[in-house]
Amino acid sequence: GELVPYTVFGGLGAGPEQLNKPQGIAVDPTNNDILIADSGNNRICRWRLSETGAAGLVHTYGRLGDEHGEFHTPSDITVDANGISFITDQNNNRIEVYDQNGKWVRSFGKEGYGTNNDNFLLPTSIDHENGYLFVSDLVNRAIKIFKCSGEYVESFSGFGADREKGQLWLPYLLHVKNSKVYLPDCALNRV
């Protein structure tokens, strides 16, 4: 079979309907809006598809910075059943939480080394399931688990290449489904 695009939107640039190095993408389960971590523009874009498949920009939020409402390379996004967005703010080493209107709710995490705490060094990917958030912390070589409130729960980590021990070298993206974490390691070329 042939893959036929349903719709295409965006294009390189910094304008309202343009993207620059988009990375993470999520669908809001409350209304099927598409949220994109527009990394190069340091913002989140919310799009909505019409019944005919035409994409329309709902709004964008964020800009370069380290204050609330600002990002430095947002790299991934996940949206819970209530429409709350959780965003890996990669170079600010934190998770930003926003409501459906793009209003900042809270942040958690801080810059630093550590595999058994809420420190981050380049959080790159995020997903959620059953009230928990799973975050890939790239430099700390850890998958950290938090409650959706931001409370640290636990982590699993291990720098190295021993597959029997589940060690990580360069974990980047992750996906969680049915209590299983799927984690490609782009340096070790395995999942």
Residue pairs with C-beta under 8 A, 6 or more apart in sequence:
6 53
7 49
7 53
7 54
7 55
8 55
9 17
9 47
9 55
10 17
10 18
10 19
10 22
10 36
11 17
11 18
11 19
12 18
12 19
12 20
13 19
13 20
14 20
14 41
16 57
16 60
17 57
18 41
19 36
19 38
19 40
19 41
19 45
20 38
20 39
20 40
20 41
21 38
21 39
21 40
22 36
22 37
22 38
22 39
22 40
22 45
23 37
23 39
23 74
23 75
23 76
24 36
24 37
24 74
24 75
24 76
24 77
24 87
24 88
24 125
24 126
25 34
25 35
25 36
25 37
25 77
26 34
26 35
26 77
26 78
26 79
26 85
27 33
27 34
27 35
27 79
28 34
28 35
28 46
28 79
28 83
28 85
28 100
29 79
29 80
29 81
29 83
30 81
30 82
30 83
30 100
31 48
31 83
31 100
32 48
32 49
33 46
33 47
33 48
33 58
34 46
34 47
34 48
34 49
34 55
35 44
35 45
35 46
35 47
35 77
35 79
35 85
36 44
36 45
36 47
36 77
37 44
37 74
37 75
37 76
37 77
37 87
37 88
38 44
38 45
38 60
38 74
39 73
39 74
39 75
39 90
41 60
42 62
42 63
42 64
42 65
42 70
42 71
42 72
42 73
42 74
43 60
43 61
43 62
43 63
43 71
43 74
44 60
44 61
44 62
44 71
44 74
44 77
44 85
44 87
44 98
44 102
45 57
45 59
45 60
46 57
46 58
46 59
46 60
46 102
47 55
47 56
47 57
47 58
48 55
48 56
48 58
49 55
49 56
50 56
59 101
59 102
60 102
61 69
61 98
61 102
62 69
62 70
62 71
62 74
63 69
63 70
63 71
64 70
64 71
64 72
65 71
65 72
66 72
66 92
68 96
68 104
68 107
69 104
70 92
71 87
71 89
71 92
71 96
72 89
72 90
72 91
72 92
73 89
73 90
73 91
74 87
74 88
74 89
74 90
74 96
75 88
75 90
75 123
75 124
75 125
76 87
76 88
76 124
76 125
76 126
76 173
77 85
77 86
77 87
77 88
77 126
78 85
78 86
78 126
78 127
78 128
78 133
79 85
79 86
80 86
80 128
80 148
83 99
83 100
84 97
84 98
84 99
84 100
84 105
84 148
85 97
85 98
85 99
85 100
86 95
86 96
86 97
86 126
86 128
86 133
86 148
87 95
87 96
87 97
87 98
87 126
88 95
88 123
88 124
88 125
88 126
88 135
89 95
89 96
89 107
89 123
90 122
90 123
90 124
91 122
92 111
93 109
93 110
93 111
93 112
93 119
93 120
93 121
93 122
93 123
94 107
94 108
94 109
94 110
94 111
94 120
94 123
95 107
95 108
95 109
95 120
95 123
95 126
95 133
95 135
95 146
95 150
96 104
96 107
97 104
97 105
97 106
97 107
97 108
97 150
98 104
98 105
99 105
106 150
107 150
108 118
108 146
108 150
109 118
109 119
109 120
109 123
109 135
109 150
110 118
110 119
110 120
111 119
111 120
111 121
112 119
112 120
112 121
113 119
113 121
113 139
113 140
114 140
115 137
115 140
115 141
115 142
115 144
115 155
115 157
116 154
116 155
117 152
118 144
118 146
118 150
118 152
119 137
119 140
120 135
120 137
120 140
120 144
121 137
121 138
121 139
121 140
122 137
122 138
122 139
123 135
123 136
123 137
123 138
124 136
124 137
124 138
124 171
124 172
124 173
125 135
125 136
125 172
125 173
125 174
126 133
126 134
126 135
126 136
126 174
127 133
127 134
127 174
127 175
127 176
128 134
128 148
128 176
129 176
129 177
129 179
130 179
131 147
131 148
132 145
132 146
132 147
132 148
132 153
133 145
133 146
133 147
133 148
134 143
134 144
134 145
134 174
134 176
134 181
135 143
135 144
135 145
135 146
136 143
136 171
136 172
136 173
136 174
136 183
137 143
137 144
137 155
138 170
138 171
138 172
140 157
141 157
141 158
141 159
141 167
141 168
141 169
141 171
142 155
142 156
142 157
142 168
143 155
143 156
143 157
143 168
143 171
143 174
143 181
143 183
144 152
144 154
144 155
145 152
145 153
145 154
145 155
146 152
146 153
147 153
156 166
157 168
158 165
158 166
158 167
158 168
159 167
159 168
159 169
160 167
160 168
160 169
161 167
161 169
161 188
163 188
163 190
168 183
168 185
168 188
169 185
169 187
169 188
170 185
170 186
170 187
170 188
171 183
171 184
171 185
172 184
172 185
172 186
173 183
173 184
174 181
174 182
174 183
174 184
175 181
175 182
176 182
182 191
183 191
184 190
184 191
185 191
